Amino acid sequence: MKKILALAATLLLINSHQVLAGSVRTVYYQDVDSNFLELKIWKGYGLTINLMSTGEVIKQVWIGDPSRITFTSNGSLCQKSNDNSNDLNCSQGNATVLFLRQITPIKFANLTSSSDGNTQITIITSGSEGQKQYQFKLIPATGSPSYTSLVIKPDSARPLPVVPVAIKPEVVPTTLDRIPTPATIPQPTAATINSILPGRALPRNDANALVYGLAIAHSNGQIKEGSITWKKAQDAIKLLRQGKRKEEAISRSGVKEEVFNQLIQWGQK
């Protein structure tokens, strides 16, 4: 049981830093490059997009529908040239942080607006690897925010997986061909979990349930760490944390639906 809890705690720390970090959501360039991430802009709070860790500077920014969301930056942006071309080599473009916030809707002449309030933002940056383009879907939201800052970090800063030494690697089955019934697996108590992560109860949303179920399957020798099934389950966890639905997480990660459902079932016990 301690092995299962230790691995679940490790996976949570690796995969759910966005949840444990409070109001800060952290992503890495590969996450942004391969996915059209959704960002919520909470009314009265706003959202910062922080690129300091990447070493890039922001050159230009566009919002598809600027009638509901506006932005400011901590530095200058490149201005449009007289010949209608975009000069991304301008010396004025030196911003590293954007601040987005909701505004009272404005009706712009000859400009259409989205029907649901959602729109997209395009950010053009320049750095040691040349120019990059970031695109996010912006969703106006109300109520208490889950995060108020998005920090983008380079892939080189991504934490490496930690292999718990207490779990012997010689048990190497790579699939869940034989899934024992959940009744045969000892289930942890809330007190035991809190002893591993003091002061942090494990919220069992689908992503965290999948993390915990993966730890159980690993401890029982059903999924080897680093195997194809392990990696697909990790991808599914990441997609769930990005706000994707179960069906999309299964489809895009390639994990078998029966494996996905069994892991979540174990993790919710």
N, C-alpha and C positions, 0 to 999 in steps of 0.2 A: 504493500500500500504506500509506503514512504517513497518507493521508487516511482510509482505512478504520479504521486503528488509533486515530486521533485521535477519530473519531466514536464508535467503540465505547467508548473510554475515557470520553467525555462522557456517553453513554447509561448506562454503568455507574454513574457518579458520581451521575447524576440518579435512576436507578431502583433502584439496589441499595444505597442508603445503609444499609438494614437489615443487609446482610451486611458491608459495610466498617466499620461502626461497632462491631464487636466484640460486646459483650454487650448493646448497646442496640438495640432495635427501635423505629423511629420511624414513626408513621402520622399522617395528617391527618384532620380531622373528617369530610370527605367520604368517606374510605375506610371509616371506622367506620360512618357513617350509612347507606351504601348496601350494606354487606356485613356478614354475621354472622361476624366474624373469630374464628379459632381461636387460643387462647393455651395454650401448654403450661406447666405448673407442674412443674418438675423437683424430684424428691425430694432433700431436703437443701440446696436452693438457694433455692427460692421465686421470686416474681416481684413487682416493684413496678409499679404503674400510676400514671404521673406526669402530672398535669393542670396543673402550674404554668404552662406556656407558654400555656394557653388563657385564663388569668385567671378560671377557674371555681372554685367551691368545691363540695366533695362534701357533699350533704345526707343521702342515704340509700343503703344498699347491701343487696342481697339475693343470696343464693346458693341456687340451686334445691335442691341436695343438699349440706348443710353437714356431712355425716358424714365426708368425706374431705379437704375443703379449708376452711381458716379464713382470716380476714383481720384485720388491724389497720390503723389509720390514724394519720397524723401530727397529727390534730386531732379535735375532737368531731364527732359526727354527730347529726342530729335524732332525738329520741326520739318514740315513738308517743304520741299524745295519749290522754287518758282516754276520749274519745268514739270511740275506734277510728279516727280520721282521722289522716292523716299531715301534720304541720305542717312544710311545707318552707320556711317563712319564719322558722324559729327562728334565733335568734342564735348558738346553739351549733354549728350546722353550718358548720365552717370548715376542714375537711380538704382537702388538695390531692394527697395521695399515699396509695395503698393498698398494703399488703404482703400478698400471698397466699402460703400455704405448705401443703404436704401434712401431714396428721396421721394417726396410727393410726386406722383406721376406728372410728367410734362408732355404736352402735345407739341411735337415738332412738325412744322410744315414740310410736306413732301417726304416724310419719314414714317415708315410703317413700324408698328410695335407688335410684340408677340402677344398671342391671345391669353396665355397663362402666366405671363410675367417672367418666365424663364428666358434666358438668353445665353450667349457665350462671350468669353473674353479671350483675346489673342494677345500674347506677350512675345515680343521679339527681343532677344538678348544677344550680347556679344561677350565672348570670353576666350580663354586660351585655346579652346577647341573650335573656335569660329562662331558663327551665328547659330542660334537655336530658336525654335518656336515652341511655345507652350500654349495649349488650348484647354480651357475648362468650361464646363456648363455651370452657369450661375443660377441659383434658385433662391428667390426671396423667401424668407421664413420669419415666423413670429414666435414669441415665447422665450424660454431660457436657452441660450446657445450651448451646443455640445463642444464647440471650439470657436475661438475668435482669432486664431492665427494659423496659417499654413506655412510650414517651414520646408523648403525644398533643399535636399542635400544631394551631393554627388554619390554615384553608386559605390565609390571607393570607401565611403563612410558607413556603408551598411554593415551592421554587426554580423560577424560570422556565426554560424550555428554552433552551439555548445553541446558536445556529446557528454551526457551524464556518465561518469565513470562507474557508477553503481550498476548500470545495466550492461550485462555481458553481450558483446556484439556477435558471439558465435551462433546465436539463434537467428537464422537468416531467412525464414519464409518471407516472400515478397508480396503475397496476395492474401486476401481474406477468403480463401477457398473453404476453410473450415472455421466458421464463426461460432464460438461457444455462446451459450445462452447468457444473457446479462445476469441471470440469477447466480451463475457460477463465479462472477467477478465481485470481489469485495468492494463495497461502495464506501467512499469517504464521508465523514461527517463534516458539518460546517466548522466545528471546533478544530478538527484536524487541519482543514484547509487554512483557517485563520492562523494556525500555528506556523504554517509554512510562509504565508504572506500576511504578517501581522498588520491589522488595521485595513486590509484590502480584501473584502469579500469578493468572490469570483462571480460577476454577473453572468448568468448562463444565457446569453443570447446565442444565436446559431453559430457565430464565429467562435466564441469561447467554448461552446459545447463540442464543436468539432475539434478544437485544440485538445480538450480533455479526453475525448474519445480516442483521438490519435495516440495520446500518451498511454491509454489503457491497452490499445492494440499493440503498441510497441513493446510494452512491458510483458505482454503475454506471448511475444514472439510471432505475432501475426503480420506485422508490417516492419520491415527493416528500415532503419534510418538511412536516408539517401537513396532508397529504392524508387522505382518509377511511381508506385502507388503513394509513397511518402511525399514525393515532390508534387504530385497532382493534388493531394490533400492540402499541402502548404499553399498551392496556388488558389485553391478554393477558399481557404481561410482569408487570403489577401483580398480576393474579390468580394467576399462577404463584408470585410471591413471597409471596403470602398463603397458600400451601400447597394451592392448588386443583390438581386433576388436569388433564392436557392436554385431555381431552374437555370438561370444564367451562369451562376457559379459552377454548377455541374457541367454545363455545356462547354464553357470556355476553358475550364481546368482539365476536362477529359476524365475526371474521376468517375468510376462506376456509380450509378445512382444508388444501387443497393449498399455499396460500401459507404457512400456519403451518409445515407439515412441511418445505417447501423452505428456509425461513429457518433453521429449527433444523438442518437438514442442512448448510447452509453454515457455520453457527456452530460446529458440532462438528468441522469439518475442522481 
